[in-house]
């Protein structure tokens, strides 16, 4: 028997079958393509950045029609995005065919943008913790949406400037003794989104798809006031309220347009939610605000054999085969990356790109501590 056959078979299982013309493959991947010095665009210019090559190899293997990349540094000219497309995706990295995305969406994010406020409540105004969203330079940990199909940029909505205090029932953080972490003047100015929230309409063969993209803050790196845990919960809650009722005069986006997503609109909510449904430090029910929303299509969580094999040392409640984040030094991996389609679709197949140890593709995993999650969709018959 050809010794390559078992390897090829395992790769097909890991990546999943390619989506057909009547289907749409949508993916999310926290690619960790960020740079503390703001030099991602310069790094990519060589065409030989290893992390970018690994990311491109994964994308060329899975071949999503639409993919959200989290932690892709934003620069105002879009140089990093263009170089990643041209010098990495459009060049074969590991024998797979080049991948062409004619359309993209990128926009400013809150990370690294100085706020002039004491965001972390430590009594000082300095450093990355006091940016509108944690970051060492403007645009760090940004987002990039790539698509094979046209994006209606004129109808895209962003909610980067939305104030946290404007969220109905906002979980304002308090110290254990009952004192608010922020004085009233600061609280009224704080932005909700740690990066941004986007509603990006894509004109697909299955109709207009609203891509709801976000990357809430990790619910850690704080204290008993649970500042980041509360913000993570409310960043996810924004999408819940956005889906609840289009007739509300809230939220208002950065362009001044108000209201939620129309009830007939098809959507996919996706991104690094930083919230495991049962384990970790997220507030209970944070992720379920989206995964269990009445407009969301219930389906079994995407799985991989690689995640099962890499299960952490500490037992948890979440099925380890559904993990998407590899945090072995902490002893426990987590499910924190999601693709949540609306009931307008049926889920034909889904998976997590996590090769087993020893498979050739496992080396690509060095590019990030997250794993790509993909879902194949077709129009619902019910």
C-alpha positions in Angstrom: 0.0 0.0 0.0 1.2 3.5 -0.8 2.6 4.8 2.6 1.1 8.2 1.9 -2.5 7.0 1.7 -3.1 7.0 5.5 -1.6 10.5 5.8 -3.8 11.8 2.9 -6.9 10.2 4.4 -6.2 11.8 7.8 -5.8 15.2 6.2 -9.1 14.9 4.4 -10.8 14.1 7.7 -9.0 17.0 9.4 -9.8 19.6 6.8 -13.2 18.3 5.7 -14.5 18.0 2.1 -14.5 21.1 0.0 -17.8 22.9 0.0 -19.8 22.4 -3.2 -21.4 25.0 -5.4 -24.6 24.7 -3.5 -22.8 25.2 -0.2 -20.8 27.8 1.5 -17.8 27.2 3.7 -17.4 29.9 6.4 -14.4 29.9 8.9 -12.9 31.8 11.7 -9.2 31.7 12.8 -7.4 33.7 15.4 -4.1 33.6 13.4 -2.0 35.5 15.9 -0.6 37.6 13.1 0.2 40.6 15.4 3.4 42.4 16.2 4.2 44.2 19.4 6.1 46.9 17.5 3.5 47.4 14.8 5.7 46.0 12.1 3.5 43.2 10.6 3.3 44.9 7.2 7.1 45.1 7.1 7.5 41.5 8.3 5.2 40.3 5.5 7.1 42.1 2.7 9.7 39.3 2.5 7.1 36.7 1.5 8.8 34.4 3.9 7.3 35.2 7.4 6.9 31.7 8.9 3.8 32.5 10.9 2.1 34.0 7.8 3.2 31.0 5.7 1.7 28.6 8.3 -1.5 30.5 8.4 -1.7 30.5 4.6 -1.0 26.8 4.5 -3.9 26.1 6.8 -6.2 28.3 4.8 -5.1 26.7 1.5 -5.9 23.3 3.0 -9.3 24.2 4.4 -10.2 26.6 1.6 -13.1 28.6 3.2 -15.2 30.8 1.0 -15.3 33.4 3.7 -12.9 33.7 6.6 -12.5 36.0 9.6 -9.0 36.4 10.8 -8.7 37.7 14.4 -5.5 39.2 15.7 -4.4 40.4 12.3 -2.9 43.8 12.9 -4.6 46.7 11.2 -2.7 49.4 9.4 -4.5 52.4 7.8 -3.2 51.7 4.3 -4.1 48.0 4.5 -0.6 47.0 3.5 -0.5 44.0 5.8 -3.7 42.6 4.4 -2.7 43.2 0.8 0.8 41.6 1.3 -0.8 38.6 3.1 -3.1 38.0 0.1 -0.5 38.6 -2.6 2.6 37.1 -1.1 1.2 34.2 1.0 -2.3 33.1 0.0 -1.8 33.5 -3.7 1.4 31.4 -3.5 1.3 27.7 -2.7 2.8 27.1 0.7 2.7 23.3 1.0 1.6 21.9 -2.3 -2.0 23.0 -2.1 -3.4 25.4 -4.8 -3.1 29.1 -4.2 -6.1 30.8 -2.6 -7.6 34.0 -4.1 -9.8 36.3 -2.1 -10.8 39.2 -4.4 -12.8 40.9 -1.6 -11.8 42.0 1.9 -13.1 44.2 4.7 -11.0 45.9 7.2 -11.6 48.8 9.5 -10.0 50.5 12.5 -10.2 48.8 15.9 -10.0 50.1 19.5 -6.9 48.1 20.5 -3.9 50.2 21.2 -5.8 53.5 20.6 -5.0 55.8 23.6 -8.2 56.7 25.5 -6.9 59.4 27.9 -8.8 57.5 30.6 -8.0 55.2 33.5 -9.5 52.2 31.8 -8.1 49.5 34.1 -8.9 51.4 37.3 -5.3 51.4 38.7 -5.2 55.2 39.3 -2.9 55.9 36.4 -3.4 56.7 32.7 -0.6 55.0 30.9 0.3 51.9 28.8 -1.6 49.3 26.8 -4.2 48.7 29.6 -5.5 52.2 29.2 -6.1 52.1 25.5 -9.7 51.8 24.4 -8.9 48.1 24.0 -5.7 46.5 25.3 -2.9 46.9 22.8 0.7 48.2 22.5 0.0 50.2 19.3 -3.0 51.3 17.4 -4.4 48.4 15.3 -2.8 45.6 17.2 -5.0 42.4 17.4 -7.2 43.8 14.6 -9.6 41.9 12.4 -9.6 41.0 8.7 -12.5 39.5 6.7 -11.6 37.8 3.4 -14.2 36.6 0.9 -14.5 35.0 -2.5 -17.7 36.9 -3.0 -18.5 40.6 -3.2 -18.8 42.6 0.0 -21.3 45.4 0.2 -19.0 47.8 2.0 -21.6 50.6 1.7 -24.0 48.7 3.9 -21.4 47.4 6.4 -21.9 48.6 10.0 -19.3 49.0 12.6 -19.8 49.5 16.4 -16.3 50.5 17.5 -17.4 53.7 19.2 -20.5 52.4 21.0 -20.3 53.3 24.7 -20.4 50.4 27.2 -22.8 52.4 29.5 -25.3 52.6 26.6 -25.8 48.8 26.6 -29.1 48.0 28.4 -28.3 46.3 31.7 -24.6 46.9 31.3 -22.5 44.9 33.8 -20.6 47.9 35.3 -17.6 46.7 37.2 -17.4 47.2 41.0 -14.8 46.5 43.6 -15.8 43.9 46.2 -16.5 46.7 48.7 -19.1 48.1 46.4 -17.1 51.0 44.9 -17.3 51.4 41.1 -14.1 50.7 39.3 -14.6 53.9 37.2 -16.0 57.2 38.3 -19.2 58.2 36.6 -17.5 60.5 34.1 -15.1 57.8 33.0 -17.8 55.1 32.9 -19.9 57.2 30.5 -17.0 57.4 28.1 -15.8 53.8 28.0 -16.2 52.0 24.7 -17.8 48.5 24.8 -15.9 46.8 22.0 -12.3 45.9 22.8 -11.6 45.6 19.1 -14.8 46.3 17.1 -18.1 44.7 16.1 -18.8 44.4 12.4 -21.9 43.6 10.4 -20.6 43.0 6.9 -23.1 41.9 4.2 -21.6 39.5 1.7 -23.3 38.7 -1.6 -23.0 34.9 -1.8 -24.6 32.4 -4.2 -26.9 31.5 -1.3 -28.0 35.2 -0.9 -26.9 38.0 1.2 -25.1 36.8 4.3 -24.5 39.2 7.2 -21.2 38.3 8.8 -21.3 39.4 12.4 -17.6 39.6 13.4 -16.1 40.3 16.8 -13.3 39.4 19.1 -14.3 40.1 22.8 -11.6 40.7 25.4 -10.3 37.7 27.3 -12.1 37.4 30.7 -8.8 37.3 32.5 -5.9 39.6 33.4 -8.0 41.5 35.9 -8.9 41.1 39.6 -12.0 40.4 41.8 -13.8 43.3 40.1 -14.0 41.1 37.0 -13.5 44.0 34.7 -12.6 41.9 31.7 -15.0 39.2 32.4 -17.9 41.7 32.5 -16.7 43.3 29.4 -16.4 40.0 27.6 -20.0 39.1 28.6 -21.3 42.4 27.4 -19.4 42.4 24.1 -21.2 39.1 23.4 -24.5 40.5 24.7 -24.3 43.3 22.1 -24.8 40.7 19.4 -27.7 39.1 21.4 -29.5 42.4 21.5 -28.7 43.2 17.9 -30.5 40.0 16.9 -33.4 40.4 19.4 -35.4 43.1 17.8 -34.8 45.2 14.6 -37.4 47.7 15.6 -35.4 49.0 18.6 -33.8 52.5 18.1 -30.6 50.9 19.5 -27.8 50.2 18.9 -26.5 53.1 16.8 -23.5 52.3 14.7 -20.4 54.4 13.9 -22.2 55.8 10.8 -25.2 57.0 12.9 -27.6 54.2 11.7 -29.7 52.7 14.5 -31.5 49.5 15.0 -30.9 45.7 15.0 -30.6 43.1 12.3 -33.8 42.6 10.4 -35.6 39.3 11.3 -35.4 37.9 7.7 -31.7 38.6 7.4 -29.4 35.5 7.2 -26.3 35.8 9.3 -23.3 34.0 10.7 -21.8 35.2 14.0 -18.2 34.3 14.3 -14.9 35.0 15.9 -12.7 34.4 18.9 -15.3 34.8 21.6 -12.9 34.1 24.4 -15.7 32.3 26.2 -15.9 28.5 26.8 -19.5 27.4 27.3 -18.7 25.5 30.5 -15.0 26.0 31.6 -12.6 28.8 32.0 -13.1 32.3 33.4 -15.9 33.6 31.3 -19.1 34.5 33.1 -21.7 31.7 33.0 -23.8 31.8 29.8 -21.7 34.4 28.0 -21.2 32.4 24.8 -24.7 30.9 25.0 -26.1 34.4 24.4 -25.2 33.8 20.8 -25.0 30.0 20.4 -28.4 29.6 22.0 -30.1 32.6 20.5 -33.6 31.8 19.0 -32.4 32.9 15.6 -29.3 30.7 15.7 -29.2 27.3 14.0 -28.5 24.6 16.7 -25.9 22.1 15.6 -23.3 19.8 17.2 -20.2 21.8 18.0 -17.3 21.4 15.5 -14.8 18.7 16.6 -11.4 17.3 15.8 -9.3 14.3 16.8 -6.4 16.6 17.4 -8.2 18.5 20.1 -9.2 15.2 21.8 -5.5 14.1 21.7 -4.3 17.4 23.1 -6.8 17.5 26.0 -5.3 19.4 29.0 -4.2 17.8 32.2 -7.1 19.4 34.2 -10.5 17.8 33.7 -13.3 20.1 32.5 -16.9 19.9 31.5 -16.6 20.9 27.9 -16.1 18.0 25.5 -12.3 18.2 24.8 -12.9 17.2 21.1 -14.6 20.6 20.6 -11.7 22.7 22.0 -10.3 25.4 19.8 -7.7 27.0 22.0 -4.5 25.2 23.0 -3.4 26.5 26.4 -1.5 23.5 27.7 0.8 25.5 30.0 -2.3 26.3 32.0 -3.3 22.6 31.9 -6.6 23.0 30.2 -7.6 23.8 26.6 -10.9 25.5 25.8 -13.6 26.0 23.2 -13.5 29.7 22.5 -13.7 30.1 18.7 -17.2 29.9 17.1 -19.1 30.0 13.8 -22.8 30.4 14.6 -25.1 30.4 11.6 -28.7 31.6 11.5 -31.7 29.3 11.0 -31.7 30.3 7.3 -29.0 27.6 6.9 -28.5 23.9 7.5 -25.1 22.8 8.7 -23.8 20.2 6.3 -20.5 19.6 7.9 -18.1 21.3 10.4 -14.8 20.8 12.0 -11.7 22.2 13.7 -8.4 22.1 11.9 -6.3 20.4 14.5 -4.1 17.6 13.0 -2.9 14.7 15.2 0.6 14.8 16.6 3.0 13.3 14.1 1.0 14.4 11.0 2.9 16.6 8.7 0.4 19.5 9.0 0.8 19.6 12.8 3.8 21.9 12.4 1.5 24.6 11.0 -0.1 24.8 14.5 3.0 26.7 15.8 1.5 29.8 14.2 -1.2 30.3 16.8 -2.5 28.9 20.1 -6.0 28.9 18.4 -7.3 26.5 15.8 -9.4 27.3 12.7 -13.1 26.5 12.9 -15.1 25.9 9.7 -18.7 25.2 8.9 -20.3 24.2 5.6 -23.8 25.7 5.0 -26.7 25.3 2.6 -30.1 26.8 2.5 -32.5 25.5 5.2 -35.3 23.3 4.0 -37.5 23.9 7.1 
